[in-house]
């Protein structure tokens, strides 16, 4: 039997950039029974209620967790783990719990060690965001056309389908499913490595010297250097081994390009650019 969203109570935990955007997107696109939030900042609760984004906000999680059919965790990874551990006894039977953290393996392994048998956890990661933090920057449109990744080592079936339906309804173009380990391996290359490269460019000694010569290419390449330092430090060290492998492979690739240029292989450089152009045109981002 499929649950209809109008019969569901959904709670978003943490109304920052992602949590606020998630609440706004749900309010905009889906008619739910109740949309609640758990948030430690009273002013954000007040603001989101005044904007009619949430029906009610709570600092104490007891009531919403007792009555929620779905809980979406939008805090930092370790905070999400501890929240479930500390509040699991309050959660409604058959509740679906998902998160939005940028790492998945550690979260899945730890939560599966203690989670109740009558509630369901499915990891999640929206491939969307902004170079700023906080509810004030949240926006229902940031998910439109983006990809969402759901992770699990087993397929709970019905719970996966409910989450897929939710995320498609709020604007995601594609919802894919993979193992937590595969997610972290891929994200090391597609997300964490680009952030490190952008930060390395901006932190270079040449940055100040080159301010007058910076065009669109440098600005595009360094956009994600404006970063939530606390969050990304946690993400990187929780995925350290996979990121170091991706970084080592990238350094090898750069060394190959260095030697091609050093040896004046102009034809090879041109072929290199032609290959990258063709591959970049083949993706829809």
C-alpha positions as CSV (number, residue, x, y, z in Angstrom):
1,X,0.0,0.0,0.0
2,X,1.4,3.4,-1.0
3,X,1.3,6.3,1.4
4,X,-0.1,9.6,-0.1
5,X,1.8,12.7,0.9
6,X,-1.3,14.5,2.1
7,X,-1.5,11.8,4.9
8,X,2.1,12.3,6.0
9,X,3.7,14.3,8.7
10,X,7.2,15.3,7.6
11,X,9.8,16.8,9.9
12,X,12.9,18.6,8.7
13,X,15.8,18.6,11.3
14,X,17.9,21.8,10.9
15,X,16.8,24.8,8.9
16,X,20.1,25.8,7.4
17,X,20.7,26.2,3.7
18,X,19.7,22.7,2.7
19,X,17.1,22.1,5.4
20,X,15.5,25.5,4.7
21,X,15.5,24.8,1.0
22,X,14.1,21.3,1.6
23,X,11.2,22.7,3.7
24,X,10.5,25.5,1.1
25,X,10.5,23.0,-1.8
26,X,8.2,20.6,0.0
27,X,5.8,23.5,0.9
28,X,5.9,24.7,-2.7
29,X,5.4,21.4,-4.5
30,X,3.7,19.0,-2.1
31,X,0.5,19.1,0.0
32,X,1.4,17.3,3.2
33,X,-0.6,16.8,6.4
34,X,2.0,18.7,8.5
35,X,5.4,20.1,7.7
36,X,7.4,20.5,10.9
37,X,10.9,21.5,11.8
38,X,13.3,20.8,14.6
39,X,15.7,23.7,15.0
40,X,17.7,25.1,17.9
41,X,17.4,28.7,16.8
42,X,14.1,30.2,17.9
43,X,14.4,33.2,15.5
44,X,14.6,30.8,12.5
45,X,11.6,28.9,13.7
46,X,9.7,32.2,14.1
47,X,10.7,33.4,10.6
48,X,9.9,30.1,8.8
49,X,6.5,30.1,10.5
50,X,5.8,33.7,9.5
51,X,6.7,32.9,6.0
52,X,4.3,29.9,6.2
53,X,7.0,27.5,5.2
54,X,6.5,25.2,8.2
55,X,3.3,24.5,10.2
56,X,5.2,24.4,13.5
57,X,8.8,24.4,14.8
58,X,10.2,22.7,17.8
59,X,13.3,22.9,19.9
60,X,12.3,19.9,21.9
61,X,12.0,17.0,19.3
62,X,9.7,14.8,21.3
63,X,6.3,15.7,19.8
64,X,7.3,15.9,16.1
65,X,9.3,12.7,16.3
66,X,6.4,10.9,18.0
67,X,4.1,11.8,15.1
68,X,6.3,12.0,12.0
69,X,6.1,9.5,9.2
70,X,9.3,10.9,7.6
71,X,12.2,12.7,9.2
72,X,14.8,14.5,7.0
73,X,18.1,15.2,8.7
74,X,19.8,18.3,7.4
75,X,22.6,18.9,10.0
76,X,26.3,18.0,9.9
77,X,27.1,14.2,9.5
78,X,28.1,13.5,13.1
79,X,25.2,15.6,14.4
80,X,22.8,13.5,12.3
81,X,24.2,10.3,13.7
82,X,24.0,11.5,17.3
83,X,20.5,12.9,16.7
84,X,19.1,9.5,15.7
85,X,21.0,7.7,18.5
86,X,19.7,10.1,21.1
87,X,16.1,10.3,19.9
88,X,15.5,6.9,18.3
89,X,13.2,5.9,21.2
90,X,10.9,8.8,20.4
91,X,10.4,8.0,16.7
92,X,7.1,6.7,15.3
93,X,6.9,3.0,14.3
94,X,7.6,2.6,10.5
95,X,9.0,6.1,10.3
96,X,11.3,6.7,7.3
97,X,14.5,8.6,8.2
98,X,16.8,10.1,5.6
99,X,19.7,12.5,5.7
100,X,21.3,15.0,3.3
101,X,25.0,14.6,4.4
102,X,27.8,14.7,1.8
103,X,29.3,11.4,3.1
104,X,27.4,8.2,3.4
105,X,29.6,5.2,4.4
106,X,30.3,6.1,8.0
107,X,26.8,7.3,8.6
108,X,25.2,4.2,7.2
109,X,27.5,1.8,9.1
110,X,27.1,3.5,12.4
111,X,23.3,4.1,12.2
112,X,22.7,0.5,11.1
113,X,24.5,-0.7,14.2
114,X,21.9,0.7,16.6
115,X,18.7,1.6,14.6
116,X,15.4,0.1,15.7
117,X,14.1,-2.7,13.6
118,X,10.7,-1.0,13.1
119,X,12.1,2.3,11.6
120,X,13.9,2.7,8.3
121,X,17.0,4.7,7.4
122,X,17.9,5.5,3.9
123,X,20.9,7.8,3.3
124,X,20.6,10.7,0.9
125,X,22.7,13.4,-0.7
126,X,21.3,16.3,-2.8
127,X,23.8,17.3,-5.5
128,X,22.9,21.0,-5.1
129,X,23.8,23.9,-2.9
130,X,25.2,27.4,-2.7
131,X,28.5,29.1,-1.7
132,X,26.8,30.4,1.5
133,X,25.2,29.1,4.6
134,X,22.1,29.7,6.7
135,X,18.4,29.8,6.4
136,X,18.5,33.3,4.9
137,X,20.0,31.8,1.7
138,X,17.7,28.9,1.4
139,X,15.7,28.7,-1.8
140,X,13.2,26.1,-3.0
141,X,14.6,26.4,-6.5
142,X,18.1,25.1,-5.8
143,X,17.0,21.5,-6.3
144,X,15.4,22.1,-9.7
145,X,17.2,20.0,-12.4
146,X,19.7,18.6,-9.9
147,X,20.5,15.0,-9.1
148,X,19.8,13.2,-5.8
149,X,21.6,10.1,-4.6
150,X,20.0,7.6,-2.2
151,X,22.3,5.1,-0.6
152,X,21.6,1.7,1.1
153,X,23.3,-1.7,1.3
154,X,19.9,-3.3,0.9
155,X,16.7,-2.2,-0.8
156,X,13.8,-1.5,1.6
157,X,11.7,-1.2,-1.6
158,X,8.6,0.8,-0.5
159,X,10.6,3.3,1.5
160,X,13.0,3.9,-1.5
161,X,10.0,4.5,-3.8
162,X,8.4,7.0,-1.4
163,X,11.6,9.0,-1.1
164,X,12.2,8.9,-4.9
165,X,8.7,10.2,-5.4
166,X,9.2,13.0,-2.9
167,X,12.5,14.2,-4.4
168,X,11.2,14.1,-8.0
169,X,8.2,16.1,-6.9
170,X,10.3,18.9,-5.4
171,X,12.3,19.4,-8.5
172,X,15.2,16.9,-8.8
173,X,15.8,15.7,-12.3
174,X,17.3,12.3,-11.4
175,X,17.3,10.2,-8.3
176,X,19.9,7.4,-8.4
177,X,20.6,4.6,-5.9
178,X,24.0,3.2,-5.0
179,X,25.9,1.7,-2.1
180,X,27.3,4.1,0.6
181,X,30.8,3.0,-0.3
182,X,30.3,3.7,-4.0
183,X,28.9,7.1,-3.2
184,X,31.9,8.1,-1.1
185,X,34.3,6.9,-3.8
186,X,32.6,8.9,-6.5
187,X,32.0,12.0,-4.4
188,X,35.7,12.2,-3.6
189,X,36.4,12.8,-7.3
190,X,33.3,14.8,-8.3
191,X,32.8,17.1,-5.3
192,X,35.6,17.0,-2.7
193,X,38.5,17.1,-5.2
194,X,37.1,20.1,-7.1
195,X,36.6,22.0,-3.8
196,X,40.2,21.3,-2.8
197,X,41.5,22.4,-6.2
198,X,39.5,25.7,-6.0
199,X,40.8,26.3,-2.5
200,X,44.4,25.6,-3.6
201,X,44.1,28.1,-6.4
202,X,42.8,30.8,-4.2
203,X,45.3,30.1,-1.4
204,X,48.2,30.2,-3.9
205,X,50.9,32.9,-3.3
206,X,50.1,34.1,-6.8
207,X,46.5,35.0,-6.0
208,X,47.1,38.5,-4.8
209,X,49.5,39.2,-7.6
210,X,47.0,38.1,-10.2
211,X,43.9,40.0,-9.1
212,X,44.0,42.4,-12.1
213,X,44.3,39.5,-14.5
214,X,41.5,37.3,-13.3
215,X,38.8,36.6,-15.9
216,X,35.8,34.4,-16.1
217,X,37.8,31.2,-16.2
218,X,39.5,31.8,-12.9
219,X,36.2,32.9,-11.3
220,X,34.4,29.8,-12.6
221,X,37.3,27.5,-11.4
222,X,37.3,29.0,-7.9
223,X,33.6,29.5,-7.3
224,X,33.5,26.7,-4.7
225,X,36.5,28.0,-2.8
226,X,34.0,30.1,-0.8
227,X,33.2,27.2,1.5
228,X,31.6,26.3,4.8
229,X,35.0,25.5,6.5
230,X,33.6,23.6,9.5
231,X,31.3,21.4,7.4
232,X,33.8,20.6,4.7
233,X,36.6,19.9,7.1
234,X,34.4,17.2,8.6
235,X,33.4,15.8,5.2
236,X,36.9,15.6,4.0
237,X,38.4,13.8,7.0
238,X,35.4,11.4,7.2
239,X,36.2,10.4,3.6
240,X,40.0,10.8,3.9
241,X,41.2,7.5,2.3
242,X,39.0,7.8,-0.8
243,X,39.9,11.5,-1.2
244,X,43.6,10.9,-0.9
245,X,43.4,8.2,-3.6
246,X,41.5,10.6,-5.9
247,X,44.0,13.4,-5.1
248,X,47.0,11.1,-5.9
249,X,45.4,10.1,-9.2
250,X,44.8,13.7,-10.1
251,X,48.4,14.7,-9.2
252,X,49.5,11.9,-11.6
253,X,47.3,13.3,-14.3
254,X,48.7,16.8,-13.8
255,X,52.2,15.5,-14.0
256,X,51.5,13.8,-17.3
257,X,50.2,17.1,-18.7
258,X,53.3,18.9,-17.3
259,X,55.6,16.5,-19.1
260,X,53.6,16.8,-22.4
261,X,54.0,20.6,-22.3
262,X,57.6,20.4,-21.1
263,X,58.5,18.2,-24.1
264,X,56.8,20.6,-26.6
265,X,54.3,18.0,-27.7
266,X,51.9,20.5,-29.3
267,X,49.9,18.0,-31.2
268,X,49.3,16.0,-28.0
269,X,48.2,19.1,-26.1
270,X,45.8,19.9,-28.9
271,X,44.4,16.4,-28.8
272,X,44.1,16.7,-25.0
273,X,42.0,19.8,-25.3
274,X,39.9,18.3,-28.1
275,X,39.2,15.3,-25.9
276,X,38.2,17.4,-22.9
277,X,35.9,19.6,-25.0
278,X,34.1,16.6,-26.5
279,X,33.7,14.9,-23.0
280,X,32.5,18.2,-21.4
281,X,29.9,18.7,-24.1
282,X,28.6,15.2,-23.4
283,X,27.3,16.1,-19.9
284,X,24.2,18.2,-19.2
285,X,25.5,20.3,-16.4
